[in-house]
């Protein structure tokens, strides 16, 4: 039985009848592949995991002790659903537009933010627009709400404006929102240009289509910061999602939503129904760690590490894939790059051969809302060492040659 198959109630003694939305819940392809990478000796370019070298363990040890010593009872008690006030104020202060802390909702990771957005904004058969390709976790969050998910044509500069306008719709058929990752996108690593951002915000505002802007990677630029967020250009027409996972530690499970007043109350109610509040102890620790400009000192060390590892992977690709008709991009930040295999090849078919050679990746097909490109795959360059990158890319190149019969 596949993990998302439903048992036949007529052929079983089970008393459980699953909801229709459960049929649309699917296992994460990435999580399934990560199980494979647990085998000894596998070099994994598959997971979207930050490098544990970047986790500020000492800073959290100090913050933990201080929070328990000075505010322990409150930290371990139930808390407000909106989130810890000093942390909400810190989030609002670090964003590059005027944000009222009352617009900030602390979430249990930005993935919960996607789930709340889906619950509040999507009805059965309503239309939702996404990039081509897009973040798999967003598709997982949206799909159980039974929308019609449409992929908007995209290129290396971002969303295709003409195709967005063609799909925007009007009246009752207007798309509920466009979901977009402008900075160092997962899975492709691409970033939306300034010109494309300006055009998209203008077009979306004119057509009345809200934007859901997901920005977990925006601080991970290598040399130049990305352009101004979409939300800064039209705050009332955008919901903004951010995360502490990539700049501090994913195990904290803390993210945030910045939402206009017209939407915020319903997102808050959905949050209350989901988990009452995100862990108050974790929120206090993060607020303590970041209060004195810690991120301004810490994040540059992450950028430097990821830049060097990205450069190492690009150099190995250039050397090992020479003459093989394999294409890839050169991201300016983030954690991923996007590779396209030669004509006639499938990344899904390639994966078992690659794993046999000791290297894993994520086939790109899972990131498409429709019409998947089976030649694509995602490589993460942040958790492997430079030596592992050298060995892993060499093994991947050999697997491609063998799959081609060369």
N, C-alpha and C positions, 0 to 999 in steps of 0.2 A: 504494500500500500504506500502510495506517495504521501508525504506529510500533510498535504492539503486535501486529500480525498476524504469524503464523508462516508461513514458507514451507512449501509442500507438498513433503515429501521425495521423493515419487514423481514430481514434475514438475520436479525440479531435480537437478543433479549434485552438490549439496553433500553432504559426508559427515557433517554435524553433525545430531545429534538433540537437540533442546532438551528440558529437563526440563519436567514438567507444570506446575511452579510458574511457569515462564517465561511461560506463557499468561496467568497472572493478574497479571503485571507490566504496568503501564500508564504512559504518559508523564504527567508532571505538567501538568495544565491550566494552572497558573500559569506554569510555565516556558515553555510554548508561547506563552502570551499575552505574556510578557516579550519574546519575539523580535519581536513586533509593535511593542512600545513602543520598540524601537531605531530605528525610522524617525524621521527628523528631524521635529521639531515636535510630537511626541506628548507630551501631558501624561499621565503615568501615575499612576493611583491603584490600580494592579493589584498591584505587588510588595509582599511583606512585608519590605521592606528597611529597616533602620535608617537614619536620616539620617547621611550621612558627616560632617556638621558635628559630630557627637557623638564621633567617633573621637579618642581622646587620642594623637595622633601624637607629640607632643613627649615625653610620658611613656614611650612605647614606644621612642623613639629612645634615651633615657637608659638604659632597662632593657636594651635590646639590647646596648649598648656595655658595660654593667656585667657582664651575664651572660657575654658572650664574653671579657671581660678577666679575670674572677675564676673562672669555672667553665666555660670554653669547651669543654674536651675532654669533660667529662661531659655538657654540654648537647647536644653533637653525636653522642653515642654512643647505642646501644640503651639502653632503660630498662625499669623494671618495668611490668607490665601494669596494676597498680592505679593508677598515677599518681605524680607527684612528691609526696613526703610533705609538704613545707611547703604545697603548694597544697591537698592533701586536708585538712590541718589548718585552713587558712583557710576552706575551704568549711564544714567542720563548725562552726567557731566563729561563722560569720555566720548560721546557721540558727536559727530561734526555738524550738528544742526541743533536748534533750540528744542529740547525735549523736556517736558514736565515729568518729574519722577512719577506722578500719578498715572502716566501713560505706560509705565514699565511694569510688566508682569513677569516675575521670576518663575521659570519652568524647570521641570526635572529633565534637563537636557533640552537642546533645541528640537530633538525628535518629538518630544511631547508638544512643543509648539506647533509642529505640523499636524499632529493629531487633533489638537484643539481647533486649529483653523479648519480642518476638514469637518469636524462636528458642527461648527458654527455656520459655515458658509456653503456647504454642499448638500443638496437634496438629490434624491434618486433621479437620474437622467439629466441633471443639470450639467452644463458644459464647463470643463476646466481645461485651461491651456498650459502646456509645459514646453520647455525647450527640447531640442533634438540634439543629442540625448539628454537625459536629466538624471537627477539623483534617485537612486533606487528606493531609498527610504521614504521619499515623498510619495512615490507611486504606491508603496505599501500602506502609507497613511491615508491616502485619498481613496484608493480602490474599494475598501469595504463600504464606503458611503454611497456606492453605486452611481458614480457620475459617468458621463461620457468624457473621457480624457483624450484630448487632441494634441498632437505634437506639432509645434510651430517650427518651420524650417529655420535652421540656424547655421552660421558659418563661424570662421575663426574670429570674427568681430562681435559675435553675439547673436541675439534674436534678429531674424529677418523681418523688417518692419512691414514690408508689403504683405507677407504671408500672415503676420499678426493681424493686420487690418482686415484681411480677407476672412479670417476666422473669428474676429471679435464678436460679430453678431450684433443684434439690436433687440430692444423690447424684451419680451419674455425669453427670447433665444440668446440674449447677450451672455457671453461667458461670465461666470461668477468671478474669476480672477485668472491672472497669468502668474504662474510660479516660475521664479527665475533666480539663478545664482550668478550674479555679475562678476564675482571675483574668484579667479583660480578654481573654476567650477569642478565639482565632482560629478562626472568622472573624467572630463577631458583636460582639466587644468587651464582652460582658456579663460580670458578675461574680456569683458565687454568694453569696447572703446568709448571714449568720451562722446564722440559724435553719435554713436549708436544709443548710448544712454539718454542723451538729450532728446533724440528723435523718439525713443520708446516712451519716455515720460510724457512728451507732448501728445503723442498719438493715443496713449492709454487714457490720458485725461480728457481728450476731445471725444473719445468713443465711450467713455464711462466704464472702462474695465479696470478694476482695482489690480494692484500689483502686490504679490507676496514675495518679498525680497529676503532670501536666505543668505546669510553672510558668515559662515563659520570660519572661513579661511582668509578673510580680508586683511588681517594683521600680519600674515605670513609672506609679505612681499620681499623680494630679494634685493632690488636696487632702488626701485621707485614706488611710492605708494600708489594704489589704484585711484581712479577718479572718484569724485563725490558719489555717495550712494544714491540710488534712485529715490529712496525715502526722503532724503534731504531736499530733493527738488519738488516733491509734492507730498508732504507729510499726511495730508488728509486722504490721499488716494492710495496709500501704501501701508502694509503691515511689514514690520522688519523683525527678523529673527536673528539672534546672535547666540554665542556659546562661549563658555569658559573651558570647554574640553580641549581645544587646540592650543590655548595659550597658558593654561595651568595644568589641568589633569582631567581626563575623561571620567575617572572613577568617582569624581564628585557629583556627577550627573546634575550639573547646573547650566541653564541657559536662560534666555529671556526673550520676551516679545515686547516690541514697542508698537502700540496700536492707537489709532485715532479714537477720540471719545465716543464716536458713533458705534464702534465695534467692541471696545474694551470691556464693557460690563458683561457681555455674553461670553467672551473668552474667559473672563474671571469665573462666571458661573459654571462653565464647562470644566475649568480647572478644579473648582470645589468638588464637583461630582467625581472627578478622576482620582484625586489623591489628597484632597483637603489643602495641602501645601507641600512645597518642596522642602527637603530636610533643613530645618532651621539651624542646626549645628553647623552643617556645611556652609550655609549662607553666611553665618557669622565668621567662620574661618576665612572664607574668601574675602569678605569685607575687611577683615583685619589685615590680610596679606597685601591687598591692593591699595590700602588707604594712603600710603606715603609714596606713591609713584613707582611702586615695585614693577609694574608691567612695562614702564618706560625703560627700565634697566634689564628686565628679564627677556622680553620678546625679541630684542635684537640678537640675543644668543641663539634663539631658535631659528631665526632667519639665516644666520650665518651657517649653522649646521645643515639646514635643509638645502641651502644654496649649494654648498659643497657636494652634498650627496646627489642632488639633481645634476650638477655638472659632471660628476663621475658616471652617472647612468647615461647621460647624453654622449659622453666620450666613448663609452663601451658600445653603445648602439652604433655610433659612427664607424667604429672599428670592426665590430663583429657582424653587422648587417650589411656591410658594403656589397654592392652588386646583387642584392637579393630582392629588390623591388618592395621593400618594407618601408612604410612611411610613419613618421612620428612628429610630434610638435615639440616646441621648446618653451615650457611655461616660465612665466616671470615671477612665480611664487606658488604657494600652496604645497600640496603633497603628492600630486599625481601628474602623469603624462599619458597620452593617448596614442596608441599604436595601431596601424592598419596593415593587415597581412596582404600578401600578393593575391591577385585575382584567382578565384576558385577555391581559396582556403577558408576554413571555418575555425575560429578561436575555440569553439566548444569541442570540436574534434581534436584540436591540437593539445588541449589541456592535459589529457591522460598521458600523452607522450612526454610532455614537459615535466609532469610530476614524476614520471619514471626516471627522468634525468635530474631530479632534485630541485626543481623550481616551479613555483605556482604563481598564477595571475588570475584576474577576473575577466572572463569573456564579456565583451561589450554588449552583447545582445540584450542582457537583462536591464540595461539602462534606457531602452527605447520604449516609449508608450505604444508605438506601432511601427510597422515596417523596419524591424531590427536589421542592423548591418552586422552580419555574422563574421565579417573580416576584422572587426575591431576588438581591442582588449585594453584594459586599464592596468597600468603599472604604478605602484606606490614606491617612492624612492627614499622614504624617511626612516624606516625602521631597520633596514639592512645596512651593514657596514660597507665601506668602500670595497673591501676585499670580497664580501658576499655579493655585492653588485657586479663586480668583475666576473666572478664565477657564475652567477645566476644568469647574466645576459649572455655569456658564452654558451651555457647550456640551452637557453631559449633559442639562440640562433641555430644550434645544432638540431634541436627538435624541429624547427621550421624547415631546415634543409632535408631532413629525413621525411617529413610529411610531404614535401614536394617531390620526393623520390630522387633527390640530387645526391 
